[in-house]
């Protein structure tokens, strides 16, 4: 096993920037890579937690079963998630906070690549803040022996949420056939938060009351463990099955099946919402969240006049999510269920011509949304139709053509450029029975031409300079155009068919210094102009009304609208240093500032200063790490007025700064058996991450046993 503490530099191979393997040093955009080895050492329950603990990505949580990544001030449907080359973003990805990244099991991952900044040329819509590409493990063919087999197994327990995880994966390989199977099951109990700190705000985050159903009535009970966040636990099951067939050299066929499903997931922040001094909700939970993906990939690597490599990836996805909500003391539970079917096809071709590399291709997607609403009596079981969250039968389709080019002008100077044409079509018809939107239907067409140009200069003595200018766009999807939904601040979001795509121009420059396998220091500055940004603002219906009746309640109306201009700028620092005595030091720091220039107010989703510092020891059988994860402060005056940043869930002074101290270790008992132990949040700090609705774990003891063969 190589000593990873000595591998430092920019020579690793990445895929996400242009959908093909290439050296990280040749790419002008900032890319962070989370390897399977790093994920294993961190030994975390979810992919969202792995991203947060890397120190590269800010992650928001509304409940334990949550995790919404933020890249350069962009979150949710403004960050593109891709798994094994297939985009996960669909027609109902919302602008607030998303937990969909949890549907990819961290233990099945081979690597995660975080492409920062606009990624429209290779990926099209949604990649405003960047792209998070997740790559699950791939089947391996046998060598000359004719057969190979490998298995990896994990049992883990973590004390803060009494997390229990069982994982097994195994791969079988023959000369032409190979298979990879992964199964992961996790059970979380209610999460215990930290006990120490916040002397100015005693009791912050404590759960003193909760709602329960007794003898057919809703009652309020006292929580005997106020540090235990009642109704935050859930369960999850993930399955990956891949089959590889290589009939001859230069031709590969890969079948990829993935299933992720959960139990019902309590929405913790809503269950702790008070109105007029009393708990508002008796029930608020997401129904079982299910993601089914099936894809086929054909890869040809025989040189021809058109390509040196061709990759064709058709895929189908079926996604189901639901919301189950009942006000305290009310008999009827509102059940809204969404089913989204996504068909997609990607064609990518690559060609080398001397010092020039050409990459070009096409993408097609089609989303169909089925939305159902029912009111269910908890006493009689009677079901009656209610308003749906989205128009039933809405469609969202995209088409794109792209071409990218790289020119190695000299051995030290590399020029990159690219262009993409995208077209998006959205159609929906509104049901007038429950909510008069004054719109019968929406038909929207939008096109976009996006490009990028970047330059990398390799200077003497390990100095590297790079810069890139890139444009991006995000077309309004079904959630933006057509959603009807009550917000936490008591307003009602209503449809606005007049939306336009939001667009960005991203400027980025980096300077880095590398001493191979000893030192890397990189400083990246970025500046993003956002035009026609989609934000939530007070909104009047076409007849001029600013209030409406929905589900029998009066609401002030708001809607997603285009604001004129916004700006996001910031700085990130990455350091890696190999020290004597088998030690390695890693550090990250990210600062972001964003403002809606038209309204002259702070932009939402802008994380405070955050980062990580870690010292790792690796020698022979032992790997040990001590780390500090930290966030700066976010004052109340720096919060966005839209409500997306959940100011009511913070302290009266806003989100306070915090840090945690953590230790982790892995000891290889034998070539097959390993034990892991960790202690997270050693000081048992009581803190809540900015914009989150649930407090972070308190002191957390993690123990695990691994068996590989």
C-alpha positions as CSV (number, residue, x, y, z in Angstrom):
1,X,0.0,0.0,0.0
2,X,1.6,3.3,-1.0
3,X,2.3,6.0,1.5
4,X,-0.3,8.6,0.6
5,X,1.2,11.2,2.9
6,X,4.1,11.6,0.4
7,X,1.8,12.1,-2.7
8,X,1.7,15.9,-3.1
9,X,1.2,17.9,-6.2
10,X,-1.0,18.4,-9.2
11,X,-0.1,15.4,-11.3
12,X,-3.2,13.3,-10.4
13,X,-5.7,12.5,-13.1
14,X,-9.2,13.9,-13.1
15,X,-12.3,13.4,-15.3
16,X,-14.9,16.0,-14.4
17,X,-13.6,19.1,-16.1
18,X,-14.1,17.8,-19.7
19,X,-15.6,14.3,-19.2
20,X,-12.3,12.7,-20.1
21,X,-9.2,11.7,-18.1
22,X,-6.6,14.4,-18.0
23,X,-3.9,15.8,-15.7
24,X,-5.2,18.2,-13.0
25,X,-2.2,20.5,-13.7
26,X,-3.4,21.1,-17.3
27,X,-6.9,22.4,-16.2
28,X,-7.3,26.1,-15.5
29,X,-10.3,25.7,-13.2
30,X,-10.0,24.7,-9.5
31,X,-10.7,21.0,-8.9
32,X,-10.6,19.3,-5.5
33,X,-10.4,15.5,-5.4
34,X,-11.7,13.3,-2.5
35,X,-10.3,9.8,-2.9
36,X,-11.6,6.4,-1.6
37,X,-8.6,6.3,0.7
38,X,-9.6,9.7,2.3
39,X,-13.2,8.6,2.5
40,X,-12.1,5.4,4.3
41,X,-10.0,7.3,6.8
42,X,-12.8,9.8,7.6
43,X,-15.1,6.8,8.1
44,X,-18.3,8.9,7.8
45,X,-21.9,7.8,7.4
46,X,-22.9,9.9,4.4
47,X,-21.5,11.5,1.3
48,X,-22.6,14.9,2.5
49,X,-20.6,14.4,5.7
50,X,-17.6,13.3,3.7
51,X,-17.8,16.6,1.7
52,X,-18.1,18.7,4.8
53,X,-15.2,17.0,6.6
54,X,-12.9,17.6,3.5
55,X,-13.0,21.3,4.3
56,X,-13.5,22.1,0.7
57,X,-17.3,22.2,0.6
58,X,-19.8,24.0,2.9
59,X,-22.8,21.8,3.8
60,X,-26.1,22.9,5.2
61,X,-28.6,20.5,7.1
62,X,-32.2,21.0,7.9
63,X,-32.5,17.5,9.5
64,X,-30.2,14.6,10.3
65,X,-31.2,13.0,6.9
66,X,-29.9,16.1,5.1
67,X,-26.9,17.6,3.5
68,X,-27.0,20.4,1.0
69,X,-23.6,21.3,-0.6
70,X,-22.7,24.9,-1.3
71,X,-20.0,25.9,-3.9
72,X,-18.9,29.5,-4.2
73,X,-22.2,30.8,-2.8
74,X,-24.4,28.6,-5.0
75,X,-26.5,25.8,-3.5
76,X,-29.2,23.2,-4.4
77,X,-30.3,23.5,-8.0
78,X,-27.4,25.8,-8.8
79,X,-24.9,23.1,-8.1
80,X,-24.9,20.1,-10.5
81,X,-24.6,16.6,-9.1
82,X,-23.4,13.9,-11.5
83,X,-23.0,10.2,-10.7
84,X,-21.0,8.0,-13.1
85,X,-21.5,10.5,-15.9
86,X,-25.3,10.9,-15.4
87,X,-26.7,14.1,-14.1
88,X,-28.9,13.8,-10.9
89,X,-30.5,17.2,-11.1
90,X,-34.0,16.9,-12.2
91,X,-37.1,19.0,-12.9
92,X,-38.0,19.5,-9.2
93,X,-34.6,20.2,-7.7
94,X,-35.4,23.3,-5.6
95,X,-33.5,26.5,-4.8
96,X,-33.5,26.1,-1.0
97,X,-31.7,23.2,0.5
98,X,-31.5,19.7,-1.0
99,X,-30.6,16.3,0.6
100,X,-30.4,14.3,-2.7
101,X,-26.6,13.8,-2.5
102,X,-27.4,11.3,0.4
103,X,-28.7,8.9,-2.2
104,X,-25.1,8.1,-3.2
105,X,-23.4,5.8,-0.7
106,X,-20.0,7.0,0.4
107,X,-18.7,3.5,0.9
108,X,-19.3,2.6,-2.7
109,X,-17.4,5.6,-4.0
110,X,-14.1,5.4,-5.9
111,X,-13.6,9.2,-5.9
112,X,-15.4,12.5,-5.8
113,X,-14.3,15.5,-7.9
114,X,-15.4,19.0,-7.1
115,X,-15.3,21.3,-10.1
116,X,-15.5,24.8,-8.8
117,X,-17.1,27.6,-10.9
118,X,-19.3,27.6,-14.0
119,X,-19.3,24.3,-15.9
120,X,-21.8,24.9,-18.6
121,X,-19.7,23.8,-21.6
122,X,-19.4,20.1,-20.6
123,X,-22.6,19.9,-18.5
124,X,-25.2,22.5,-19.6
125,X,-27.7,24.0,-17.2
126,X,-27.4,24.1,-13.4
127,X,-23.6,24.2,-13.1
128,X,-23.5,27.8,-11.8
129,X,-21.4,27.2,-8.7
130,X,-19.8,24.1,-9.9
131,X,-20.1,20.4,-10.4
132,X,-19.8,17.6,-7.9
133,X,-19.0,14.4,-9.8
134,X,-19.3,11.1,-7.9
135,X,-17.7,8.0,-9.3
136,X,-18.7,4.6,-7.9
137,X,-16.3,1.7,-7.9
138,X,-15.9,-0.1,-11.3
139,X,-15.7,-3.8,-12.0
140,X,-12.1,-5.0,-12.7
141,X,-11.3,-7.7,-15.4
142,X,-9.0,-10.5,-14.5
143,X,-5.4,-10.6,-15.7
144,X,-3.8,-13.6,-17.3
145,X,-4.8,-15.9,-14.4
146,X,-8.3,-15.9,-15.8
147,X,-10.3,-15.1,-12.5
148,X,-10.1,-12.6,-9.7
149,X,-12.3,-11.9,-6.7
150,X,-12.3,-9.2,-4.0
151,X,-14.5,-8.3,-1.1
152,X,-14.6,-5.4,1.3
153,X,-16.8,-5.4,4.4
154,X,-17.5,-2.8,7.2
155,X,-19.3,-2.7,10.5
156,X,-19.4,0.7,12.2
157,X,-20.9,2.3,15.3
158,X,-21.0,6.0,16.1
159,X,-22.3,7.2,19.5
160,X,-23.8,10.7,18.8
161,X,-26.8,9.2,16.8
162,X,-26.2,5.6,17.8
163,X,-25.4,5.1,14.1
164,X,-25.1,1.5,13.0
165,X,-23.7,0.7,9.5
166,X,-23.2,-2.5,7.7
167,X,-21.5,-2.5,4.3
168,X,-20.4,-5.2,2.0
169,X,-19.1,-5.1,-1.6
170,X,-17.5,-7.7,-3.8
171,X,-16.2,-7.8,-7.3
172,X,-15.7,-10.8,-9.6
173,X,-13.6,-10.7,-12.7
174,X,-13.0,-12.9,-15.7
175,X,-11.1,-12.3,-18.9
176,X,-14.1,-10.6,-20.6
177,X,-16.7,-10.3,-17.8
178,X,-16.6,-8.5,-14.5
179,X,-19.2,-7.7,-11.8
180,X,-19.3,-5.3,-8.8
181,X,-21.9,-5.4,-6.1
182,X,-22.3,-3.1,-3.2
183,X,-24.8,-3.1,-0.4
184,X,-24.9,-0.6,2.5
185,X,-27.5,-0.3,5.3
186,X,-27.4,2.4,8.0
187,X,-29.6,3.0,11.0
188,X,-29.6,6.4,12.8
189,X,-31.2,7.1,16.2
190,X,-32.0,10.7,17.3
191,X,-28.9,12.9,17.2
192,X,-27.3,14.2,20.4
193,X,-25.9,17.7,20.1
194,X,-23.0,19.2,22.0
195,X,-23.3,20.3,25.6
196,X,-20.6,22.9,26.0
197,X,-20.3,26.5,24.9
198,X,-22.8,29.3,24.0
199,X,-22.8,30.8,27.5
200,X,-24.6,33.9,26.2
201,X,-27.4,31.7,24.9
202,X,-28.0,29.0,27.4
203,X,-30.3,26.2,26.2
204,X,-29.8,27.0,22.5
205,X,-30.7,24.0,20.4
206,X,-32.2,22.1,23.3
207,X,-35.4,20.1,22.5
208,X,-37.6,20.6,25.6
209,X,-40.9,19.6,24.1
210,X,-42.2,17.4,21.3
211,X,-45.5,16.4,19.9
212,X,-46.9,12.9,20.2
213,X,-50.2,11.1,19.5
214,X,-51.9,9.5,22.6
215,X,-55.4,8.1,22.8
216,X,-56.4,9.6,19.5
217,X,-55.2,13.1,20.5
218,X,-52.2,15.3,19.9
219,X,-50.3,16.0,23.2
220,X,-47.1,17.9,24.1
221,X,-44.6,15.9,26.1
222,X,-41.4,16.9,27.9
223,X,-38.1,15.6,26.5
224,X,-36.2,14.0,29.3
225,X,-33.0,14.4,27.3
226,X,-33.1,18.0,25.9
227,X,-29.7,17.5,24.3
228,X,-31.1,14.6,22.3
229,X,-32.8,16.0,19.2
230,X,-36.1,14.2,19.3
231,X,-37.4,12.8,15.9
232,X,-34.2,13.1,13.9
233,X,-33.3,9.5,13.3
234,X,-34.0,7.5,10.1
235,X,-32.8,4.5,8.1
236,X,-31.2,4.1,4.7
237,X,-30.4,1.3,2.2
238,X,-28.2,1.6,-0.9
239,X,-27.4,-0.9,-3.6
240,X,-25.1,-0.7,-6.6
241,X,-24.7,-3.4,-9.2
242,X,-22.4,-3.1,-12.2
243,X,-21.6,-5.6,-15.0
244,X,-18.8,-5.0,-17.4
245,X,-18.3,-6.9,-20.7
246,X,-15.2,-6.4,-22.9
247,X,-15.6,-8.7,-25.9
248,X,-12.4,-7.4,-27.5
249,X,-9.7,-4.8,-27.0
250,X,-11.0,-1.3,-27.5
251,X,-14.7,-2.1,-26.8
252,X,-16.4,-2.0,-23.4
253,X,-20.0,-2.4,-22.3
254,X,-21.0,-1.4,-18.8
255,X,-24.4,-1.9,-17.2
256,X,-24.9,0.3,-14.0
257,X,-27.9,-0.2,-11.6
258,X,-28.3,1.9,-8.5
259,X,-31.0,1.9,-5.9
260,X,-31.3,4.1,-2.8
261,X,-34.2,4.2,-0.4
262,X,-34.9,5.5,3.1
263,X,-37.4,5.2,5.8
264,X,-39.5,8.3,6.5
265,X,-37.2,11.1,7.4
266,X,-38.4,13.6,10.1
267,X,-38.0,17.2,9.1
268,X,-36.5,18.2,12.5
269,X,-36.5,22.0,12.1
270,X,-40.2,22.0,11.2
271,X,-41.1,19.8,14.1
272,X,-39.5,22.4,16.4
273,X,-41.4,25.3,14.9
274,X,-43.5,27.3,17.3
275,X,-46.5,29.5,16.5
276,X,-48.1,31.7,19.1
277,X,-45.9,30.0,21.7
278,X,-47.0,26.5,20.9
279,X,-45.7,23.7,18.7
280,X,-47.1,24.2,15.2
281,X,-46.8,20.7,13.7
282,X,-47.8,17.3,15.0
283,X,-46.2,15.7,12.0
284,X,-43.7,16.9,9.4
285,X,-41.6,14.3,7.6
286,X,-40.4,13.3,4.2
287,X,-41.8,10.0,3.0
288,X,-39.4,7.3,1.9
289,X,-37.0,8.9,-0.6
290,X,-36.2,6.6,-3.5
291,X,-33.8,6.9,-6.4
292,X,-33.5,4.2,-9.0
293,X,-30.9,4.6,-11.8
294,X,-30.1,2.4,-14.7
295,X,-27.5,3.3,-17.3
296,X,-25.6,1.6,-20.1
297,X,-22.3,2.8,-21.3
298,X,-20.6,1.9,-24.5
299,X,-16.9,2.9,-24.8
300,X,-14.8,2.5,-27.9
301,X,-11.1,3.3,-27.9
302,X,-10.1,2.4,-31.4
303,X,-8.7,5.3,-33.3
304,X,-10.7,6.6,-36.2
305,X,-10.9,9.8,-38.2
306,X,-13.7,11.1,-35.9
307,X,-12.4,10.0,-32.5
308,X,-9.8,8.2,-30.5
309,X,-12.4,7.5,-27.8
310,X,-16.2,7.4,-27.9
311,X,-18.5,7.1,-24.9
312,X,-22.3,6.7,-25.2
313,X,-24.3,6.7,-22.0
314,X,-28.1,6.3,-22.2
315,X,-29.8,6.3,-18.7
316,X,-33.2,6.2,-17.0
317,X,-34.0,7.4,-13.5
318,X,-37.1,7.1,-11.3
319,X,-37.2,9.4,-8.3
320,X,-39.9,9.5,-5.7
321,X,-40.2,11.9,-2.8
322,X,-43.1,13.0,-0.6
323,X,-44.0,15.3,2.3
324,X,-46.3,14.4,5.1
325,X,-47.5,17.4,7.1
326,X,-50.2,17.8,9.8
327,X,-50.8,20.8,12.0
328,X,-51.0,20.2,15.8
329,X,-54.5,19.4,16.8
330,X,-55.8,18.9,13.2
331,X,-57.2,15.7,12.0
332,X,-56.1,15.8,8.4
333,X,-52.5,15.0,7.3
334,X,-51.5,16.6,4.0
335,X,-49.6,14.1,1.8
336,X,-47.9,15.4,-1.3
337,X,-46.0,12.8,-3.5
338,X,-43.8,13.5,-6.5
339,X,-42.6,10.9,-9.0
340,X,-40.1,12.0,-11.6
341,X,-39.0,9.9,-14.5
342,X,-35.8,11.0,-16.3
343,X,-34.6,9.8,-19.6
344,X,-31.1,11.0,-20.7
345,X,-28.4,10.2,-23.3
346,X,-24.9,11.5,-23.4
347,X,-22.5,11.2,-26.3
348,X,-18.9,12.2,-25.8
349,X,-16.1,11.9,-28.3
350,X,-12.3,12.7,-27.8
351,X,-9.6,13.2,-30.5
352,X,-5.9,14.0,-30.3
353,X,-4.3,15.8,-33.2
354,X,-0.7,16.7,-32.5
355,X,-0.6,19.2,-29.7
356,X,-4.4,19.7,-30.0
357,X,-7.1,17.8,-28.0
358,X,-10.7,17.9,-29.2
359,X,-13.7,17.0,-27.1
360,X,-17.2,17.2,-28.4
361,X,-20.6,15.7,-27.9
362,X,-24.3,16.0,-27.2
363,X,-26.8,15.5,-24.4
364,X,-30.6,15.0,-24.3
365,X,-32.8,14.8,-21.2
366,X,-36.5,14.5,-20.7
367,X,-38.3,14.8,-17.3
368,X,-41.8,13.8,-16.6
369,X,-43.3,14.9,-13.2
370,X,-46.3,13.1,-11.6
371,X,-47.6,15.1,-8.6
372,X,-50.3,13.9,-6.2
373,X,-51.9,15.5,-3.2
374,X,-54.2,13.9,-0.7
375,X,-55.6,14.8,2.7
376,X,-55.7,11.8,5.0
377,X,-57.8,11.7,8.2
378,X,-55.6,10.2,11.0
379,X,-58.8,9.0,12.8
380,X,-60.9,7.6,10.0
381,X,-58.3,7.0,7.2
382,X,-60.6,8.9,4.7
383,X,-58.6,10.2,1.8
384,X,-59.6,13.3,-0.2
385,X,-57.8,15.2,-3.0
386,X,-55.9,18.4,-2.1
387,X,-53.7,20.8,-4.0
388,X,-50.6,19.2,-5.5
389,X,-47.1,20.8,-5.0
390,X,-46.5,20.8,-8.8
391,X,-48.7,20.6,-11.9
392,X,-49.4,17.0,-12.5
393,X,-47.9,15.8,-15.8
394,X,-45.4,18.7,-16.2
395,X,-42.4,18.1,-18.5
396,X,-38.9,19.5,-18.6
397,X,-36.6,18.6,-21.5
398,X,-33.1,19.8,-22.5
399,X,-30.8,19.4,-25.5
400,X,-27.2,20.4,-25.9
401,X,-24.2,20.3,-28.2
402,X,-20.7,21.1,-27.0
403,X,-17.2,21.3,-28.3
404,X,-14.0,21.9,-26.3
405,X,-10.4,22.3,-27.4
406,X,-7.0,22.2,-25.7
407,X,-3.8,23.4,-27.3
408,X,-0.4,22.7,-25.8
409,X,1.2,25.7,-27.3
410,X,4.5,24.8,-25.6
411,X,5.5,22.3,-22.9
412,X,4.8,25.1,-20.4
413,X,1.8,27.0,-21.9
414,X,-1.7,25.4,-22.4
415,X,-4.7,27.1,-23.8
416,X,-8.2,25.7,-23.2
417,X,-11.5,26.8,-24.8
418,X,-15.0,25.5,-25.4
419,X,-18.5,26.4,-26.6
420,X,-21.9,24.9,-25.9
421,X,-25.4,25.5,-27.3
422,X,-28.3,24.5,-25.0
423,X,-32.1,24.5,-25.5
424,X,-34.6,23.9,-22.8
425,X,-38.4,23.3,-23.0
426,X,-40.9,23.4,-20.1
427,X,-44.6,22.6,-20.2
428,X,-47.2,22.4,-17.4
429,X,-51.0,22.7,-17.0
430,X,-52.4,23.9,-13.7
431,X,-55.3,22.3,-11.8
432,X,-57.8,25.0,-10.9
433,X,-59.7,23.0,-8.3
434,X,-57.8,23.9,-5.2
435,X,-55.8,27.1,-5.9
436,X,-56.7,29.7,-8.5
437,X,-53.3,30.6,-10.0
438,X,-54.9,32.6,-12.8
439,X,-52.6,30.6,-15.1
440,X,-54.0,27.8,-17.1
441,X,-50.7,26.5,-18.5
442,X,-47.1,27.4,-19.0
443,X,-45.0,26.8,-22.1
444,X,-41.5,28.1,-22.0
445,X,-38.6,27.8,-24.4
446,X,-35.1,29.1,-23.8
447,X,-31.8,28.8,-25.5
448,X,-28.3,29.6,-24.3
449,X,-24.8,29.8,-25.8
450,X,-22.0,29.5,-23.3
451,X,-18.3,29.3,-23.5
452,X,-15.0,29.3,-21.6
453,X,-11.4,30.2,-22.3
454,X,-8.5,29.5,-19.9
455,X,-4.7,29.6,-19.9
456,X,-2.2,27.6,-17.8
457,X,1.4,28.7,-17.5
458,X,4.0,26.3,-16.0
459,X,6.8,28.6,-14.8
460,X,10.3,27.5,-13.5
461,X,10.8,26.4,-9.9
462,X,7.4,24.8,-9.6
463,X,5.4,28.0,-10.0
464,X,2.1,27.7,-11.9
465,X,-0.3,30.5,-13.0
466,X,-3.8,29.9,-14.4
467,X,-6.8,31.9,-15.3
468,X,-10.2,31.2,-16.8
469,X,-13.3,33.0,-17.9
470,X,-16.5,30.9,-18.2
471,X,-20.2,31.6,-18.6
472,X,-23.0,29.5,-17.3
473,X,-26.8,29.4,-17.1
474,X,-29.6,27.7,-15.3
475,X,-33.0,27.5,-16.8
476,X,-36.0,27.7,-14.6
477,X,-37.3,24.2,-14.0
478,X,-40.7,22.9,-12.9
479,X,-40.0,23.8,-9.2
480,X,-39.1,27.4,-10.1
481,X,-42.0,28.1,-12.5
482,X,-44.9,26.2,-11.0
483,X,-44.4,25.4,-7.3
484,X,-47.0,26.2,-4.6
485,X,-45.5,25.9,-1.2
486,X,-45.7,27.4,2.3
487,X,-42.4,28.8,3.5
488,X,-41.1,28.7,7.1
489,X,-41.7,32.5,7.5
490,X,-45.4,32.0,6.8
491,X,-45.5,33.3,3.2
492,X,-46.8,31.3,0.3
493,X,-44.7,30.7,-2.9
494,X,-46.9,30.9,-5.9
495,X,-46.2,30.2,-9.6
496,X,-44.5,32.8,-11.8
497,X,-44.5,31.8,-15.5
498,X,-42.6,34.9,-16.5
499,X,-39.2,33.7,-15.4
500,X,-36.0,33.9,-17.5
501,X,-32.8,31.8,-17.2
502,X,-30.3,33.1,-14.7
503,X,-26.8,33.6,-16.1
504,X,-23.3,33.9,-14.7
505,X,-19.9,35.0,-15.9
506,X,-17.1,33.6,-13.8
507,X,-13.6,35.0,-13.6
508,X,-11.0,32.9,-11.8
509,X,-7.2,33.1,-11.3
510,X,-4.8,30.9,-9.4
511,X,-1.2,30.9,-8.4
512,X,0.4,27.8,-7.0
513,X,3.8,26.6,-5.9
514,X,4.8,22.9,-6.0
515,X,7.7,21.0,-4.8
516,X,6.9,17.5,-6.0
517,X,5.9,15.1,-3.2
518,X,6.8,17.8,-0.6
519,X,4.8,21.0,-0.9
520,X,1.8,22.5,-2.6
521,X,0.4,25.9,-1.9
522,X,-2.4,27.2,-4.1
523,X,-4.4,30.5,-3.8
524,X,-7.5,30.9,-6.0
525,X,-9.5,34.1,-6.4
526,X,-12.9,34.1,-8.1
527,X,-15.4,36.7,-9.1
528,X,-18.9,35.9,-10.4
529,X,-21.3,38.2,-12.0
530,X,-24.9,36.9,-11.8
531,X,-27.6,38.3,-14.0
532,X,-31.3,37.6,-13.8
533,X,-30.7,35.7,-10.6
534,X,-33.7,33.7,-9.4
535,X,-34.7,34.9,-5.9
536,X,-37.8,34.8,-3.8
537,X,-39.5,38.2,-3.4
538,X,-43.0,39.6,-2.5
539,X,-45.2,39.0,-5.5
540,X,-48.6,40.3,-6.7
541,X,-50.9,38.1,-8.8
542,X,-51.9,39.5,-12.2
543,X,-55.0,41.1,-10.7
544,X,-52.8,43.0,-8.2
545,X,-53.5,40.9,-5.0
546,X,-50.7,40.3,-2.6
547,X,-52.5,37.9,-0.4
548,X,-54.4,34.7,-1.2
549,X,-56.2,31.8,0.5
550,X,-54.5,28.4,0.4
551,X,-55.8,25.3,2.3
552,X,-58.2,27.6,4.1
553,X,-55.4,29.9,5.4
554,X,-54.6,33.5,4.3
555,X,-51.0,34.0,3.1
556,X,-48.9,36.9,1.9
557,X,-47.8,35.8,-1.6
558,X,-44.2,35.6,-2.8
559,X,-42.7,34.1,-5.9
560,X,-39.4,33.3,-7.6
561,X,-38.5,36.3,-9.7
562,X,-35.5,37.5,-11.7
563,X,-33.5,40.1,-9.9
564,X,-31.3,42.4,-12.0
565,X,-27.7,41.8,-11.0
566,X,-25.8,40.0,-8.2
567,X,-22.2,39.5,-7.4
568,X,-20.2,36.7,-5.7
569,X,-16.5,37.0,-5.0
570,X,-14.1,35.1,-2.8
571,X,-10.8,33.5,-2.2
572,X,-9.7,29.9,-1.4
573,X,-6.4,28.6,-0.2
574,X,-5.1,25.0,-0.3
575,X,-1.9,23.8,1.3
576,X,-0.2,20.4,1.5
577,X,3.1,19.8,3.2
578,X,5.1,16.6,3.7
579,X,6.9,16.7,7.1
580,X,9.6,14.4,8.5
581,X,8.7,11.4,10.6
582,X,5.9,10.3,8.2
583,X,3.8,13.3,8.8
584,X,1.7,15.4,6.4
585,X,0.0,18.7,7.0
586,X,-3.1,19.8,5.0
587,X,-5.0,23.1,5.2
588,X,-8.0,24.7,3.4
589,X,-9.6,28.1,3.8
590,X,-12.5,29.6,1.8
591,X,-14.0,33.1,2.0
592,X,-17.1,34.1,0.0
593,X,-19.0,37.4,-0.2
594,X,-22.2,37.8,-2.2
595,X,-24.7,40.7,-2.7
596,X,-27.9,41.3,-4.7
597,X,-26.8,44.6,-6.3
598,X,-30.2,45.5,-7.6
599,X,-32.0,45.3,-4.2
600,X,-28.7,46.2,-2.3
601,X,-29.2,43.3,0.1
602,X,-27.0,40.3,1.0
603,X,-27.3,37.3,-1.3
604,X,-28.6,34.0,0.2
605,X,-26.5,30.8,0.5
606,X,-23.3,32.7,1.1
607,X,-21.3,30.6,3.7
608,X,-19.2,32.3,6.3
609,X,-15.4,31.8,6.3
610,X,-14.8,28.0,6.6
611,X,-12.0,25.6,6.4
612,X,-10.0,22.7,7.9
613,X,-6.5,21.9,9.1
614,X,-5.2,18.3,9.6
615,X,-2.0,16.6,10.6
616,X,-1.7,13.0,9.4
617,X,0.7,10.3,10.4
618,X,1.1,7.2,8.2
619,X,3.7,4.5,8.8
620,X,3.5,0.8,8.3
621,X,0.2,-0.4,9.7
622,X,-1.0,2.8,11.3
623,X,-2.7,5.8,9.9
624,X,-3.7,8.5,12.3
625,X,-5.1,12.0,11.9
626,X,-5.8,15.0,14.1
627,X,-7.9,17.7,12.5
628,X,-9.8,21.0,13.2
629,X,-12.9,21.9,11.3
630,X,-14.1,25.5,11.6
631,X,-16.6,28.1,10.5
632,X,-16.5,31.9,11.0
633,X,-19.4,34.1,12.2
634,X,-22.4,35.2,10.1
635,X,-24.0,38.4,11.6
636,X,-27.7,39.0,11.3
637,X,-27.2,42.0,9.1
638,X,-25.4,39.7,6.6
639,X,-28.3,37.4,6.2
640,X,-30.4,37.4,3.1
641,X,-34.0,38.8,3.6
642,X,-35.5,35.9,1.5
643,X,-35.6,33.5,4.5
644,X,-33.6,30.8,2.7
645,X,-30.7,31.2,5.3
646,X,-33.1,30.2,8.2
647,X,-32.3,33.1,10.5
648,X,-35.0,32.0,13.0
649,X,-32.9,28.8,13.5
650,X,-29.8,30.8,14.5
651,X,-29.0,32.6,17.7
652,X,-30.2,36.3,18.2
653,X,-26.7,37.3,17.0
654,X,-26.8,35.1,13.9
655,X,-24.7,32.1,13.2
656,X,-21.8,32.1,15.7
657,X,-18.3,31.0,14.8
658,X,-17.2,27.5,15.9
659,X,-14.5,24.9,15.6
660,X,-14.2,21.2,16.5
661,X,-11.2,19.1,17.3
662,X,-11.2,15.5,15.9
663,X,-8.9,12.5,15.9
664,X,-9.2,9.4,13.6
665,X,-7.1,6.3,13.2
666,X,-6.9,3.1,11.1
667,X,-4.7,0.1,12.2
668,X,-4.1,-2.8,9.8
669,X,-4.1,-5.8,12.1
670,X,-3.4,-8.2,9.2
671,X,-3.5,-7.9,5.5
672,X,-7.3,-8.6,5.7
673,X,-8.4,-7.2,9.0
674,X,-8.4,-3.5,10.1
675,X,-9.8,-1.6,13.0
676,X,-10.8,2.0,13.0
677,X,-11.5,4.4,15.9
678,X,-12.3,8.1,16.0
679,X,-13.3,10.8,18.4
680,X,-15.2,13.8,16.8
681,X,-16.0,17.1,18.4
682,X,-13.7,16.2,21.3
683,X,-14.7,19.3,23.3
684,X,-18.4,18.5,22.9
685,X,-19.1,21.9,21.5
686,X,-22.7,23.0,21.0
687,X,-22.9,24.6,17.6
688,X,-25.2,24.9,14.6
689,X,-23.8,25.3,11.1
690,X,-24.9,28.4,9.3
691,X,-28.4,28.1,7.6
692,X,-29.0,24.7,9.3
693,X,-32.1,23.8,11.2
694,X,-30.5,21.1,13.4
695,X,-27.6,21.3,15.8
696,X,-24.4,19.4,14.8
697,X,-23.3,16.2,16.6
698,X,-21.8,16.5,20.0
699,X,-18.8,14.4,21.1
700,X,-19.0,11.3,18.9
701,X,-17.1,8.1,19.4
702,X,-16.7,6.1,16.2
703,X,-15.5,2.5,16.0
704,X,-15.4,0.2,13.0
705,X,-14.1,-3.2,11.8
706,X,-13.1,-3.8,8.2
707,X,-12.4,-7.1,6.4
708,X,-11.0,-7.3,2.9
709,X,-9.9,-10.2,0.8
